[in-house]
Amino acid sequence: MRDRPSSFTPAELAQWQAGIDQANRNNIWCHCRDCEAEWVDSTETASCRICGSQRVEHISCWQFPDD
């Protein structure tokens, strides 16, 4: 895949990335694929709090609608 030129200036890109980082802070939905536990964490590397499994799905909460 070819890299496309960014429509952001370097400063705008850094600001956008900082916004995503802020949205992710303390807002990672975690789902254990082994025991089905669910929780919200501040990291995408968390292991399961119930069974200790590393098979955990991580999704940023800002991706869910607010219904």
Beta strands, then each sheet from edge to edge (+ up, - down):
strand 1: 28-32
strand 2: 38-41
strand 3: 56-60
sheet 1: 2+ 1- 3+
end
